Amino acid sequence: MTDGKGADLAIDAVGGPMFEPSLKSLRYGGRQVAIASIGNGRVEFSLVDFYHDLLSLTGVDTMSFTGREIAKIMDGLRAGFEGGYLRPSPVQTWSLDQAIDAYAAVEKGATSSKHVLLPW
């Protein structure tokens, strides 16, 4: 998709095992935004490659955003979804009586789906 040049930006909302592959996908001077991290929150990567490639890493604490701030960000992403440049993750829904199974599936990390518990 980048003709071998790498991505300008990686938005890492998984962390953990996806942190380094996301970082390696960047072009020279690329940027990565870390939003979350599964597991213990620690990652490993080559600091030498990081500074030789002039990469940038930014952390974002989405838990501190207000509803109004989140709505503004989501609205800013609208054109990407409408233009087909961004695609939503698949969603798997679970009833409340399946909550234990849902949490087990998330813990295993077996799918890239977003898991949603339904209140009925």
FILUMKE-832650 format. One record per residue (C-alpha): residue number from 1; chain; residue in three letters; z, y, x. Coordinates in nm, 4 decimals, always signed. Each point is the difference from the previous one (the first is absolute). Layout:
# residues N
+-----+--------+---------+----------+----------+----------+
! num ! cadena ! residuo !        Z !        Y !        X !
+-----+--------+---------+----------+----------+----------+
! NUM !      A !     ALA !        Z !        Y !        X !
...
+-----+--------+---------+----------+----------+----------+
END
This chain:
# residues 120
+-----+--------+---------+----------+----------+----------+
! num ! cadena ! residuo !        Z !        Y !        X !
+-----+--------+---------+----------+----------+----------+
!   1 !      A !     MET !  +0.0000 !  +0.0000 !  +0.0000 !
!   2 !      A !     THR !  +0.0510 !  +0.2345 !  +0.2974 !
!   3 !      A !     ASP !  -0.2924 !  -0.1243 !  +0.2138 !
!   4 !      A !     GLY !  +0.2545 !  -0.1231 !  +0.2538 !
!   5 !      A !     LYS !  +0.1571 !  +0.3436 !  +0.0469 !
!   6 !      A !     GLY !  +0.3262 !  -0.0721 !  -0.1815 !
!   7 !      A !     ALA !  +0.1686 !  +0.1750 !  -0.2879 !
!   8 !      A !     ASP !  +0.1004 !  +0.3657 !  +0.0026 !
!   9 !      A !     LEU !  +0.3157 !  -0.0757 !  -0.1953 !
!  10 !      A !     ALA !  +0.2100 !  -0.3046 !  -0.0889 !
!  11 !      A !     ILE !  +0.2592 !  +0.0343 !  -0.2747 !
!  12 !      A !     ASP !  +0.2419 !  -0.2849 !  +0.0611 !
!  13 !      A !     ALA !  +0.2052 !  -0.0743 !  -0.3090 !
!  14 !      A !     VAL !  +0.0968 !  -0.3479 !  +0.1233 !
!  15 !      A !     GLY !  +0.1200 !  +0.0387 !  +0.3593 !
!  16 !      A !     GLY !  +0.1408 !  -0.3050 !  +0.1731 !
!  17 !      A !     PRO !  -0.2879 !  -0.2384 !  +0.0679 !
!  18 !      A !     MET !  -0.2631 !  +0.2581 !  -0.1049 !
!  19 !      A !     PHE !  +0.1196 !  +0.2808 !  +0.2286 !
!  20 !      A !     GLU !  -0.1772 !  -0.1039 !  +0.3200 !
!  21 !      A !     PRO !  -0.3261 !  -0.1173 !  -0.1646 !
!  22 !      A !     SER !  -0.0153 !  +0.3358 !  -0.1807 !
!  23 !      A !     LEU !  +0.0568 !  +0.1826 !  +0.3282 !
!  24 !      A !     LYS !  -0.2699 !  -0.2060 !  +0.1736 !
!  25 !      A !     SER !  -0.2482 !  +0.0865 !  -0.2762 !
!  26 !      A !     LEU !  +0.0064 !  +0.3710 !  +0.0918 !
!  27 !      A !     ARG !  -0.2685 !  +0.1934 !  +0.1848 !
!  28 !      A !     TYR !  +0.0738 !  +0.2063 !  +0.3106 !
!  29 !      A !     GLY !  +0.2275 !  +0.2808 !  -0.1212 !
!  30 !      A !     GLY !  +0.0711 !  -0.1810 !  -0.3285 !
!  31 !      A !     ARG !  +0.3122 !  +0.0425 !  -0.2118 !
!  32 !      A !     GLN !  +0.2329 !  -0.2441 !  -0.1686 !
!  33 !      A !     VAL !  +0.2466 !  +0.0857 !  -0.2742 !
!  34 !      A !     ALA !  +0.2936 !  -0.2402 !  -0.0401 !
!  35 !      A !     ILE !  +0.1387 !  +0.0007 !  -0.3533 !
!  36 !      A !     ALA !  +0.1984 !  -0.3245 !  -0.0144 !
!  37 !      A !     SER !  +0.0871 !  -0.3092 !  +0.1980 !
!  38 !      A !     ILE !  +0.0868 !  -0.3492 !  -0.1105 !
!  39 !      A !     GLY !  +0.2451 !  -0.2125 !  +0.1932 !
!  40 !      A !     ASN !  +0.2392 !  +0.1604 !  +0.2460 !
!  41 !      A !     GLY !  -0.2053 !  +0.3184 !  +0.0432 !
!  42 !      A !     ARG !  -0.0772 !  -0.0639 !  +0.3680 !
!  43 !      A !     VAL !  -0.3499 !  -0.0286 !  +0.1422 !
!  44 !      A !     GLU !  -0.1600 !  -0.0549 !  +0.3397 !
!  45 !      A !     PHE !  -0.3138 !  +0.1598 !  +0.1351 !
!  46 !      A !     SER !  -0.1516 !  +0.0996 !  +0.3317 !
!  47 !      A !     LEU !  +0.1233 !  +0.3477 !  +0.0845 !
!  48 !      A !     VAL !  -0.2626 !  +0.0177 !  +0.2760 !
!  49 !      A !     ASP !  -0.2845 !  -0.0607 !  -0.2489 !
!  50 !      A !     PHE !  +0.1671 !  +0.2453 !  -0.2383 !
!  51 !      A !     TYR !  -0.0045 !  +0.2931 !  +0.2404 !
!  52 !      A !     HIS !  -0.3274 !  -0.0905 !  +0.1737 !
!  53 !      A !     ASP !  -0.1713 !  +0.0073 !  -0.3399 !
!  54 !      A !     LEU !  +0.1737 !  +0.3295 !  -0.0914 !
!  55 !      A !     LEU !  +0.1308 !  -0.1535 !  -0.3220 !
!  56 !      A !     SER !  +0.2463 !  +0.1720 !  -0.2330 !
!  57 !      A !     LEU !  +0.2730 !  -0.1588 !  -0.2076 !
!  58 !      A !     THR !  +0.1702 !  +0.1771 !  -0.2890 !
!  59 !      A !     GLY !  +0.2829 !  -0.1304 !  -0.2150 !
!  60 !      A !     VAL !  +0.0287 !  +0.0986 !  -0.3652 !
!  61 !      A !     ASP !  +0.3188 !  -0.0492 !  -0.2021 !
!  62 !      A !     THR !  -0.1443 !  -0.0442 !  -0.3472 !
!  63 !      A !     MET !  +0.3479 !  -0.0654 !  -0.1424 !
!  64 !      A !     SER !  +0.0800 !  +0.3696 !  +0.0446 !
!  65 !      A !     PHE !  -0.2944 !  +0.1223 !  -0.2133 !
!  66 !      A !     THR !  +0.0531 !  +0.1392 !  -0.3476 !
!  67 !      A !     GLY !  -0.2081 !  -0.1199 !  -0.2942 !
!  68 !      A !     ARG !  -0.1965 !  +0.3266 !  +0.0096 !
!  69 !      A !     GLU !  -0.0796 !  -0.0480 !  +0.3711 !
!  70 !      A !     ILE !  -0.1135 !  -0.3590 !  -0.0571 !
!  71 !      A !     ALA !  -0.2216 !  +0.1116 !  -0.2906 !
!  72 !      A !     LYS !  -0.1643 !  +0.2619 !  +0.2250 !
!  73 !      A !     ILE !  -0.0707 !  -0.2620 !  +0.2680 !
!  74 !      A !     MET !  -0.1387 !  -0.2445 !  -0.2554 !
!  75 !      A !     ASP !  -0.2213 !  +0.2715 !  -0.1465 !
!  76 !      A !     GLY !  -0.1308 !  +0.0710 !  +0.3519 !
!  77 !      A !     LEU !  -0.1039 !  -0.3657 !  +0.0286 !
!  78 !      A !     ARG !  -0.1868 !  +0.0043 !  -0.3315 !
!  79 !      A !     ALA !  -0.3405 !  +0.0911 !  +0.1490 !
!  80 !      A !     GLY !  +0.0208 !  -0.2918 !  +0.2448 !
!  81 !      A !     PHE !  +0.0593 !  -0.2484 !  -0.2815 !
!  82 !      A !     GLU !  -0.2624 !  +0.1559 !  -0.2271 !
!  83 !      A !     GLY !  -0.2507 !  +0.0022 !  +0.2867 !
!  84 !      A !     GLY !  +0.0702 !  -0.3635 !  +0.0854 !
!  85 !      A !     TYR !  +0.1319 !  +0.0773 !  +0.3496 !
!  86 !      A !     LEU !  +0.3482 !  -0.1156 !  -0.0964 !
!  87 !      A !     ARG !  +0.0732 !  -0.3106 !  -0.2042 !
!  88 !      A !     PRO !  +0.3288 !  -0.0966 !  -0.1628 !
!  89 !      A !     SER !  +0.1736 !  -0.3191 !  +0.1072 !
!  90 !      A !     PRO !  -0.0136 !  -0.2942 !  -0.2371 !
!  91 !      A !     VAL !  +0.2990 !  -0.0254 !  -0.2335 !
!  92 !      A !     GLN !  +0.1923 !  -0.3108 !  -0.1001 !
!  93 !      A !     THR !  +0.2295 !  +0.0388 !  -0.2996 !
!  94 !      A !     TRP !  +0.3123 !  -0.2051 !  -0.0676 !
!  95 !      A !     SER !  +0.2267 !  -0.0272 !  -0.3027 !
!  96 !      A !     LEU !  +0.3693 !  +0.0698 !  +0.0541 !
!  97 !      A !     ASP !  +0.0795 !  -0.3695 !  -0.0290 !
!  98 !      A !     GLN !  -0.2311 !  -0.0525 !  +0.3008 !
!  99 !      A !     ALA !  +0.1821 !  +0.2604 !  +0.2127 !
! 100 !      A !     ILE !  +0.1354 !  -0.2536 !  +0.2503 !
! 101 !      A !     ASP !  -0.3499 !  -0.1423 !  +0.0512 !
! 102 !      A !     ALA !  -0.1389 !  +0.3519 !  +0.0415 !
! 103 !      A !     TYR !  +0.2550 !  +0.0905 !  +0.2674 !
! 104 !      A !     ALA !  -0.0666 !  -0.3300 !  +0.1777 !
! 105 !      A !     ALA !  -0.3749 !  +0.0757 !  +0.0044 !
! 106 !      A !     VAL !  +0.0624 !  +0.3459 !  +0.1463 !
! 107 !      A !     GLU !  +0.2369 !  -0.1405 !  +0.2615 !
! 108 !      A !     LYS !  -0.2632 !  -0.2542 !  +0.1095 !
! 109 !      A !     GLY !  -0.2588 !  +0.2775 !  +0.0340 !
! 110 !      A !     ALA !  -0.2612 !  -0.2493 !  -0.1163 !
! 111 !      A !     THR !  -0.2246 !  +0.2508 !  -0.1801 !
! 112 !      A !     SER !  -0.1074 !  +0.3610 !  +0.0304 !
! 113 !      A !     SER !  +0.0602 !  +0.0495 !  -0.3721 !
! 114 !      A !     LYS !  +0.2460 !  +0.2517 !  -0.1359 !
! 115 !      A !     HIS !  +0.2618 !  -0.1833 !  -0.2026 !
! 116 !      A !     VAL !  +0.1152 !  +0.1595 !  -0.3251 !
! 117 !      A !     LEU !  +0.2847 !  -0.1217 !  -0.2215 !
! 118 !      A !     LEU !  -0.0724 !  +0.0573 !  -0.3682 !
! 119 !      A !     PRO !  +0.2950 !  +0.0888 !  -0.2239 !
! 120 !      A !     TRP !  -0.1064 !  -0.2426 !  -0.2767 !
+-----+--------+---------+----------+----------+----------+
END
